[in-house]
């Protein structure tokens, strides 16, 4: 049985869940290969990931974690990604595949291209999680789970000049952790990300500042309940530098959706000010109908296949990436020489 060495940089909920999913796969009797997982993280996340069984070993530096590894998972806070690539570059071996889970793909892939040595391959990855966790957005290592990606999608975002074999390996990786792999252009991904990740966090900031700077905040904060916690939680889970950089690095798309939000708020404000009960009711009924339709499709993971294109014309042989040894590990059973090793 072939062994694949994996480094996971970042042991938050995402990184730890990837480790748990890989170990779950390795434990199956039908598994054709085993994943040996080395983790690198900071603070209590490391101890928690170890207690959960998400990793086999831990190291004290990202450079030590990636040394000699076949696959490197980058699941770090966004503000740390720019610095980690030049730091690990001397220790990344030729032929390694880097799976970058940063929220913005164009910028992260540019950092990788700028610093990684030749014959290493960075591919962007974006999980669309199990609908079971759709309303559980708390980003804590304690909430990591092996099924976080089950019944979800793994969006693979390669550059146009990415090695096809590296793209295929990334798609196989997504399927091994339980997701259905799809690919999407990095620029298109970032545009959509502005609506689905950037705008909600910007709303969280605007909402909290509105309430916290209100003269009645001393009394208001005593009445906080789940509705308040749900909308403001990103301010607790995400470092301010991360939020700032994500907004600024995706500025144009974020401004587009922010302008649309402002227009909606103005329209709703007008309806409230005019006591337009019919207009408000119509808006709520329309939103509720659309929401229910989305919820049912999201929970069943039933979508128009044309909305996220299937990969086309990708090779079925990955030998050009790793040579005849590591290339086949994710797709096929090990050959006799591998088994004897």
C-alpha positions in Angstrom: 0.0 0.0 0.0 1.5 3.3 -1.1 2.1 6.1 1.4 1.6 9.8 0.5 3.2 12.4 2.8 1.0 15.5 3.4 1.9 18.7 5.2 -1.0 20.8 6.6 -0.1 24.4 7.3 -2.8 25.8 9.5 -4.7 23.7 12.0 -7.9 25.7 12.4 -11.3 24.0 11.6 -10.5 23.7 7.9 -7.0 22.3 8.2 -7.9 19.9 11.0 -11.0 18.7 9.1 -8.8 18.0 6.0 -6.6 15.9 8.2 -9.5 14.0 9.7 -11.0 13.3 6.3 -7.7 12.0 5.0 -7.3 9.7 8.0 -10.9 8.5 7.5 -10.1 7.5 4.0 -6.9 5.8 5.0 -8.8 3.7 7.5 -11.1 2.2 4.9 -10.3 -1.4 4.0 -10.6 -0.5 0.3 -8.0 2.4 0.6 -5.3 2.0 -2.0 -2.9 4.3 -0.2 -2.2 5.8 3.2 -1.7 9.5 4.1 1.0 10.4 6.6 0.1 13.8 7.9 2.4 16.4 9.4 0.8 19.5 10.9 2.0 23.0 11.6 0.0 25.5 13.5 0.0 28.0 16.3 -1.3 28.2 19.8 -3.8 25.8 21.2 -4.9 24.7 17.7 -2.0 22.3 17.6 -2.9 20.5 20.8 -6.6 20.4 19.8 -5.8 18.9 16.4 -3.6 16.3 18.0 -6.4 15.4 20.5 -8.9 15.1 17.7 -6.5 12.8 15.8 -6.3 15.0 12.8 -2.6 14.7 12.3 0.2 12.1 13.0 3.0 14.5 13.9 3.6 18.2 14.5 6.6 20.4 13.9 7.6 23.8 15.0 8.0 25.5 11.6 6.3 25.6 8.3 9.6 24.9 6.5 10.1 21.7 8.5 6.5 20.7 7.8 6.8 20.9 4.0 10.3 19.3 3.7 10.1 16.3 1.4 6.3 16.2 1.3 4.3 15.0 -1.7 1.3 17.3 -1.0 1.2 20.6 0.9 -2.1 22.0 2.2 -2.1 25.7 2.9 -5.0 26.5 5.3 -3.5 29.5 7.0 -5.1 32.8 7.9 -5.1 34.9 4.7 -2.7 37.5 6.1 0.0 34.9 6.7 0.0 33.4 3.2 2.1 36.0 1.5 4.9 35.5 4.0 4.7 31.7 4.1 5.6 31.1 0.4 9.1 32.7 0.4 9.7 31.0 3.8 8.9 27.5 2.7 10.2 27.8 -0.9 13.7 26.4 -0.2 12.3 23.3 1.5 9.6 22.4 -1.1 10.8 19.5 -3.2 10.5 19.3 -6.9 7.2 17.7 -7.9 5.3 18.7 -4.8 1.7 19.9 -5.3 0.5 22.8 -3.1 -3.2 23.0 -2.5 -4.0 26.5 -1.4 -7.2 27.0 0.5 -6.8 30.8 0.8 -10.1 32.7 0.3 -8.8 34.7 -2.6 -7.3 32.6 -5.4 -5.7 35.1 -7.8 -3.6 36.8 -5.2 -2.6 33.5 -3.4 -1.6 31.9 -6.7 0.4 34.9 -7.7 2.4 34.7 -4.4 3.0 31.0 -5.0 4.2 31.6 -8.6 6.5 34.4 -7.4 8.3 32.4 -4.8 8.0 28.6 -5.4 10.8 26.9 -7.3 10.3 25.4 -10.7 8.6 22.0 -10.9 6.3 22.7 -8.0 2.6 23.2 -8.6 0.1 25.4 -6.8 -3.6 24.8 -7.2 -6.3 26.9 -5.5 -9.0 25.0 -3.6 -12.3 26.1 -2.1 -14.6 23.8 -0.1 -18.4 24.2 -0.2 -19.2 22.4 3.0 -21.6 19.6 3.9 -25.1 21.2 4.2 -25.2 19.7 7.7 -22.8 22.5 8.7 -24.5 25.3 6.7 -25.5 27.2 9.8 -22.5 26.4 11.8 -19.9 29.1 10.9 -17.9 29.1 14.1 -14.3 28.7 13.1 -12.8 26.7 15.9 -10.5 23.7 15.7 -12.8 21.9 18.2 -15.5 21.9 15.6 -13.4 20.1 13.0 -15.0 17.0 11.6 -14.2 14.3 9.0 -17.5 14.8 7.3 -17.2 18.6 6.8 -16.8 18.1 3.0 -19.3 15.3 2.5 -22.2 16.0 0.2 -20.5 19.3 -0.7 -18.2 20.5 -3.5 -14.5 21.1 -3.8 -13.9 23.9 -6.2 -10.5 23.6 -7.9 -9.1 26.9 -9.2 -6.0 26.4 -11.4 -4.3 29.0 -13.5 -4.8 28.7 -17.2 -1.2 27.4 -17.6 -1.4 24.9 -14.7 -0.1 21.5 -15.4 -3.1 19.3 -16.2 -1.8 16.4 -14.1 -1.6 18.7 -11.1 -5.2 19.8 -11.6 -6.3 16.2 -11.8 -4.5 15.4 -8.6 -6.2 18.3 -6.9 -9.6 17.1 -8.1 -8.9 13.6 -6.9 -7.9 15.0 -3.5 -11.3 16.8 -3.2 -13.1 13.5 -3.9 -11.0 11.6 -1.3 -12.1 14.0 1.4 -15.7 13.4 0.5 -16.6 16.2 -1.9 -17.6 16.4 -5.5 -14.8 18.2 -7.3 -15.5 20.9 -9.8 -13.2 23.5 -11.4 -13.6 27.2 -11.7 -11.5 30.1 -13.0 -9.6 31.9 -10.2 -10.9 35.3 -11.4 -14.5 34.0 -11.5 -14.1 32.5 -8.1 -12.9 35.7 -6.5 -15.7 37.7 -8.0 -18.2 35.2 -6.5 -16.3 35.2 -3.2 -16.9 38.9 -2.9 -20.6 38.2 -2.7 -20.5 35.1 -0.5 -17.6 35.8 1.9 -16.5 39.4 1.5 -19.9 41.1 1.7 -21.2 39.2 4.7 -18.0 40.1 6.7 -18.3 43.7 5.7 -21.9 43.7 6.8 -20.8 42.3 10.1 -18.4 45.2 10.6 -20.9 47.8 9.6 -23.7 46.3 11.8 -21.5 46.0 14.9 -20.1 49.6 14.5 -23.7 50.8 14.1 -24.8 49.2 17.3 -21.6 49.6 19.4 -21.3 53.3 18.6 -25.0 53.9 19.5 -25.6 55.9 22.6 -27.7 53.1 24.0 -24.9 50.4 23.6 -24.6 50.0 27.4 -28.2 48.7 27.5 -28.2 47.1 24.0 -25.3 44.8 24.7 -27.2 43.2 27.6 -29.9 42.0 25.1 -27.6 40.2 22.7 -28.9 36.9 21.5 -28.1 34.4 18.7 -29.2 36.7 16.0 -26.6 39.2 17.1 -24.0 36.5 17.6 -24.5 35.0 14.2 -24.1 38.2 12.2 -21.1 39.5 14.2 -19.1 36.2 14.7 -16.7 36.8 11.8 -15.2 39.7 13.8 -14.2 37.2 16.5 -13.1 34.3 14.3 -11.1 36.3 11.8 -8.0 38.5 12.5 -8.6 42.2 11.5 -5.6 42.0 9.1 -7.3 39.1 7.3 -10.5 41.0 6.9 -8.8 44.1 5.7 -6.7 42.4 3.1 -9.5 40.3 1.8 -11.6 43.4 1.2 -8.8 45.4 -0.4 -7.4 42.6 -2.6 -10.9 42.0 -4.0 -11.9 45.6 -4.0 -13.7 46.0 -7.4 -16.0 43.0 -7.0 -16.7 43.9 -3.4 -17.6 47.4 -4.3 -20.0 46.1 -6.9 -21.9 44.0 -4.4 -21.7 46.7 -1.7 -23.4 49.2 -4.1 -26.2 46.7 -4.7 -26.6 46.2 -1.0 -26.8 49.9 -0.4 -29.5 50.2 -3.0 -31.5 47.4 -1.4 -31.2 49.1 2.0 -32.3 52.4 0.6 -35.4 50.8 -1.0 -36.3 49.0 2.3 -35.8 52.1 4.3 -38.1 54.0 2.0 -40.7 51.3 2.4 -40.5 51.4 6.2 -40.5 55.2 6.2 -43.6 55.3 4.0 -45.3 52.5 6.0 -45.6 50.6 2.7 -46.9 47.4 4.2 -47.7 45.9 0.7 -44.2 46.6 -0.6 -42.6 45.2 2.5 -44.8 42.1 2.5 -44.0 41.6 -1.2 -40.3 41.8 -0.6 -40.4 39.4 2.3 -42.6 36.9 0.5 -40.3 37.0 -2.6 -37.2 36.6 -0.5 -38.7 33.7 1.5 -39.7 31.9 -1.7 -36.2 32.3 -3.2 -34.6 31.3 0.1 -36.6 28.1 0.4 -35.8 27.2 -3.2 -32.1 27.8 -2.5 -32.2 25.9 0.7 -33.7 22.8 -0.8 -31.3 22.7 -3.7 -28.3 23.4 -1.5 -29.3 20.7 1.0 -29.7 18.2 -1.8 -26.7 19.5 -3.7 -28.8 19.6 -6.9 -27.6 22.2 -9.3 -27.6 23.1 -12.9 -24.4 21.4 -14.1 -23.8 24.3 -16.5 -23.4 26.7 -13.6 -20.1 25.2 -12.5 -18.5 23.5 -15.5 -17.2 20.0 -15.5 -13.5 19.5 -16.3 -12.9 18.7 -20.0 -10.0 17.1 -21.8 -7.9 16.5 -18.7 -5.5 13.6 -19.1 -6.1 10.4 -17.2 -2.4 9.7 -16.6 -0.5 11.8 -14.1 3.0 10.4 -14.7 4.3 13.7 -16.0 3.8 15.3 -12.6 5.6 13.0 -10.2 7.1 10.4 -12.4 5.9 6.8 -12.4 5.9 6.4 -8.6 3.9 9.1 -6.8 1.8 10.1 -9.8 -0.4 7.0 -9.6 -1.0 7.0 -5.9 -4.2 9.0 -5.8 -5.8 7.3 -8.8 -4.8 3.7 -8.9 -3.8 0.7 -6.8 0.0 0.5 -6.2 2.0 -1.6 -8.5 4.0 -4.6 -7.3 7.2 -2.6 -6.7 5.3 -0.1 -4.5 3.7 -2.9 -2.6 7.0 -4.5 -1.9 8.4 -1.2 -0.7 
